[in-house]
Each structure stands twice: as structure tokens, then as C-alpha cells.
Amino acid sequence: MGDGAAAEPTESAEQAESVEQAERLGERRYGEFVVVRRHGYVAELVLDRPKAMNAVSTDMARSLAAACGALAGDRDVRVVVVTSTHERAFCVGADLKERNSFSDAELVRQRPVARAAYTGVLELPMPTVAAVHGFALGGGFELALACDLIVADRTAVVGLPEVSVGVIPGGGGTQLLPRRVGAARAAELIFTARRLEAVEARELGLVDQLVAQGRDRDEALVLAARIAANSPVGLRAAKQALRLGQGLDLRAGLEVEDAAWRSVAFSGDRAEGVAAFNEKRKPDWPGE
């Protein structure tokens, strides 16, 4: 008892110092399982539950939602890259061991928490890139589908196997997958619950870039840096137009585009972009 009590202040001081040091280095932890690292204008949203292959527990879902809420409000973040610390998995989906312990009432209460994690990624206002390797299954693949672009290495295995365990994709999969590959292809993949290896996933359009083994994070960060060099105002407006225009007829889609254009046409970024072009220099985006 005495030894434990004496150790607590030292441990707390060490933890506080560790947190402060991480924040100075551009890193912030949300709960136990989610980390946000900053690389200039790029934020890396790290799934960090390696003992469970990043299975999304209730606690992890809360942390993801909190991290996305903070990122959404950060005007200095131009691009978000979602990565994993596990060597063999991006994310294997919902924590089924935890779910197995739930009563029906507990499952109902947990549902909004889970939804908030997936919609948190989906509704980030800036462009998002998923860096996928190993298993990205069920909710794990839905996290990737919630991003604008998916960079996968050759170890990636993706799929939505939920019907094989008596449920359906509940993190956006039934809506996001058809928008990538069409209704019939999405139906085949969801109904059969089959897993796709990286090459086939790329051929069918489930991922956007296929890179060498172990290069998914590096290449996703390179892509994010290339995107982040552009106007943050323009990037957010372009994403909004792309997202809101999906599924609309052409006339309605063009109205969405016009509204997005008007939101940037008189911005500081537009003025700086035109001036930089004429002066043959790199833009210094005001971000407003």
C-alpha cells in the first residue's frame, strides 16, 4: 500500500510530461486507442488498438468521434490521413467479443456511439485519405470507404462480411460501396460477404491506388501533402460539391456546384491564388 501510494505522484508527473512532450511534437491522444499526429497541414488519424487488430470497441468509437470533432474544427488542417499501427490490419471492424456480451438494450444504447465514429470520419470537411494494409473488413473497410481516397498496399484484404454473422453493414457500407462500384457490384459483394485481395480490389475500384507492401502510409502522406499544397478554402468547397452532388440529376448537381463556387469566389484564397499565378510565385493561402 505504502509503495503504491508513493509511486502515484511520480507516475502522474511522468504521464503529464509525456502528454506535454507529445503535444509539442504535434501529437495528441484521444483515449487509449486513437492518436492524431500533425505533419504540417496534414493530420494523421491513427487507429491504435494493436492487441485487437483495431477492432472498434465502444471506447474506441467514442475516441474516433472526439478526434474527428476536433479535426473538423481545426482550420489549419487541410487533409486527414487515416492510418493503423497494426502490422497486419487496418481495422477488422466492430469488436464482436464486446458485442457478444451486450444485452439487446445495451446494443441499442451503443448504436449511436458507433454511428458517431463512422459519420465523424465521413463528415470531415477536408479531403481524407485512408492508408490500408492487411485486413480492412466490415466496419474497418467502412472507415476507409468514408474517406475520399483509399491507398492500399499489396497485403490489403477488404470486404463487408456482415451478412455472414447475421447483420448488415452498419457504418455506411450499404450506401458508400454502391457509390464507388455501382449497385449491382455492391450487391454481389455484400450478399456474398466475400473478401477481396488487393489486386482485385483495385481492378473493381474499391481502392484508388495500389502500392508496394508497407508503402501505404508513406504514399498516402505524400498524396496528402500534394493535396494540402492547394487552397484550403477551395479543397473544402470542392469536397462539399462532390459529396452533395452525388446521386442528383445533372441540373441539380450543377446548382450544387454553383453554390460551392459562390462560397469561394470572393474568398481571400481566390484573391491570393490569382495574384500568385500572375506574379509567378507560390501561393500563401490565408485559408479564408
QUIJOGI-V643336 format. One record per residue. RES is the residue in one small letter. SS is DSSP state (H for helix, E for strand, C for the rest). PHI is phi as a letter, one per 40 degrees, with the letter a starting at -180 (NA if undefined). Layout:
<<RES;SS;PHI> <RES;SS;PHI>>
This chain:
<<m;C;NA> <g;H;c> <d;H;c> <g;H;c> <a;H;c> <a;H;c> <a;H;c> <e;H;d> <p;H;d> <t;H;c> <e;H;c> <s;H;c> <a;H;c> <e;H;c> <q;H;c> <a;H;c> <e;H;c> <s;H;c> <v;H;c> <e;H;c> <q;H;c> <a;H;c> <e;H;c> <r;H;c> <l;C;c> <g;C;g> <e;E;b> <r;E;b> <r;E;c> <y;E;b> <g;C;g> <e;C;c> <f;C;b> <v;E;b> <v;E;b> <v;E;b> <r;E;b> <r;E;b> <h;E;b> <g;C;g> <y;C;c> <v;E;b> <a;E;b> <e;E;b> <l;E;c> <v;E;b> <l;E;c> <d;C;b> <r;C;b> <p;H;c> <k;H;c> <a;H;b> <m;C;f> <n;C;g> <a;C;d> <v;E;c> <s;C;c> <t;H;c> <d;H;c> <m;H;c> <a;H;c> <r;H;c> <s;H;c> <l;H;c> <a;H;c> <a;H;c> <a;H;c> <c;H;c> <g;H;c> <a;H;c> <l;H;c> <a;H;c> <g;C;c> <d;C;c> <r;C;c> <d;C;c> <v;C;c> <r;C;b> <v;E;a> <v;E;b> <v;E;b> <v;E;c> <t;E;b> <s;E;b> <t;C;c> <h;C;c> <e;C;c> <r;C;b> <a;E;a> <f;E;c> <c;E;a> <v;C;c> <g;C;h> <a;E;c> <d;C;c> <l;H;c> <k;H;c> <e;H;c> <r;H;d> <n;H;c> <s;C;c> <f;C;c> <s;C;c> <d;H;d> <a;H;c> <e;H;c> <l;H;c> <v;H;c> <r;H;c> <q;H;c> <r;H;d> <p;H;c> <v;H;c> <a;H;c> <r;H;c> <a;H;c> <a;H;c> <y;H;c> <t;H;c> <g;H;c> <v;H;c> <l;H;c> <e;C;c> <l;C;d> <p;C;c> <m;C;c> <p;E;d> <t;E;b> <v;E;b> <a;E;c> <a;E;b> <v;E;b> <h;C;a> <g;C;g> <f;E;c> <a;E;b> <l;E;b> <g;C;f> <g;H;c> <g;H;c> <f;H;c> <e;H;c> <l;H;c> <a;H;c> <l;H;c> <a;C;c> <c;C;c> <d;C;c> <l;E;b> <i;E;b> <v;E;b> <a;E;b> <d;E;c> <r;C;c> <t;C;c> <a;C;c> <v;E;b> <v;E;b> <g;E;i> <l;C;b> <p;C;c> <e;H;d> <v;H;c> <s;H;c> <v;H;b> <g;C;g> <v;C;b> <i;C;b> <p;C;d> <g;C;b> <g;C;b> <g;C;h> <g;H;c> <t;H;c> <q;H;b> <l;H;c> <l;H;c> <p;H;c> <r;H;c> <r;H;c> <v;H;b> <g;C;g> <a;H;c> <a;H;c> <r;H;c> <a;H;c> <a;H;c> <e;H;c> <l;H;c> <i;H;c> <f;H;c> <t;H;c> <a;C;g> <r;C;c> <r;C;c> <l;E;b> <e;E;c> <a;H;d> <v;H;c> <e;H;c> <a;H;d> <r;H;c> <e;H;c> <l;H;c> <g;C;g> <l;C;c> <v;C;b> <d;C;c> <q;E;b> <l;E;b> <v;E;b> <a;C;c> <q;C;d> <g;C;g> <r;C;b> <d;H;c> <r;H;c> <d;H;c> <e;H;c> <a;H;c> <l;H;c> <v;H;c> <l;H;c> <a;H;c> <a;H;c> <r;H;c> <i;H;c> <a;H;c> <a;C;c> <n;C;c> <s;C;d> <p;H;c> <v;H;c> <g;H;c> <l;H;c> <r;H;c> <a;H;c> <a;H;c> <k;H;c> <q;H;c> <a;H;c> <l;H;c> <r;H;c> <l;H;c> <g;H;c> <q;C;c> <g;C;g> <l;C;c> <d;C;c> <l;H;d> <r;H;c> <a;H;c> <g;H;c> <l;H;c> <e;H;c> <v;H;c> <e;H;c> <d;H;c> <a;H;c> <a;H;c> <w;H;c> <r;H;c> <s;H;c> <v;H;b> <a;H;c> <f;C;b> <s;C;c> <g;H;c> <d;H;c> <r;H;c> <a;H;c> <e;H;c> <g;H;c> <v;H;c> <a;H;c> <a;H;c> <f;H;c> <n;H;c> <e;C;c> <k;C;f> <r;C;b> <k;C;c> <p;C;c> <d;C;b> <w;C;c> <p;C;c> <g;C;g> <e;C;a>>
